[in-house]
Structures are given as structure tokens and as C-alpha cells.
Amino acid sequence: MEDADNVHSGVHRASGHGPGNFRQVLGLSVLLGLVFFVAAWWVGIADGAPMRALSLIGVSIVLEAQPAAVASLALGFHPIPGAVISILANLILIPLMVFGYAQIIARWHWLQKRLDKANKWAMKYGRYGVWVLLPLTPLIGAYMCIAFAHILRWSIGRSLVSTTLGVMWSTFLITLGGHWVLQAFTWWTHWKI
């Protein structure tokens, strides 16, 4: 029963009720998103491509990190900075999404009743089930993984860690693998000529 209290109190705290109020939690969510944006843009500035970094940030926000990883190669980024920008930019909306989902769950009582049914399953598998988000992240994206975790009322902390790790491994795999393929293709075309 201790886990059930932790899950509900986590949703309760994130919803803006309880110790912190709505504006404080919203402000913290916006501030955290801004920190991720500045960090992503700073990596682009350090790489000498601030405008391309802004383009990549936009792609990552709209299409998620994995398509942005492919776009980073097309934009001419080295795989490591391209992956880091894609990951950080993908995390920009996550704090607002966590806050927004918690607000929806806290305010829509009919949804709370339906989610209580999922609570039994979440309590049974929540401790280990949250790690299923790690391989799911490249397939359904970070935004859907966070929504899935909220619906099942899994621990927000574990869900964020699992989702972030999934975004990181898949994005680095895509950029490094894509870079290798581009290098192999370039070598093959030069060798053939």
C-alpha cells in the first residue's frame, strides 16, 4: 500500500495542489523547459552552428528526438553534438507535459474514476513495468511514454528516467550509425571513382 500512496502523492504534488501551488509548479515546468532549450542551443553555438541548432531544436520538439537525430546528420552536425541537441530539445516539453497530465487527472473526476481501474495493474507491475518504456521510447516517442506512465499512474521519477534513457540510447545509436553509413558510402563512392 506504500507504493500506492507514493504514486498518488506524486500525481498530487505535480498537479499543483498540496505544498506547491499551481503557479509555482507551472513556473518551474516552464523554467525547466527553458533550461533544456538554452542547453540545446548552447551546444549548437559551441559547435559553431546556432541557426542550424535552432532548426534542429524545432524538428526535435515537433517530431521527437529520433527523427531529429537523422536531421542532425543532414544539417551537417557531428553525431555527438547532433544527438545531444536532439535529446535536450526533446526534453523541452516534458516538464510541461508532466504538469499538464497531472492537471488533467486532478481536475477531470470522470477520468480519475477510469484510471482507478488501471491503478490495480499499475501497482502490480509498476515497480518493474516502468522499465518497458526504455525500449518503447524509440517506437512511440517520449511524449507518448510520459502519457502512458501517467495513465498507468507509474512513478513519475522512474518514468522520466526510463524515458530519458530510451531517448538517449536510441538517438546516439541513430546518429552514430547514420554517421558510419554516410562515411562508408562516401568512402565507397570515392573508391569507385
Order of alpha helices (4+ residues) and beta strands (2+ residues): alpha-alpha-alpha-alpha-alpha-alpha-alpha-alpha-alpha-alpha
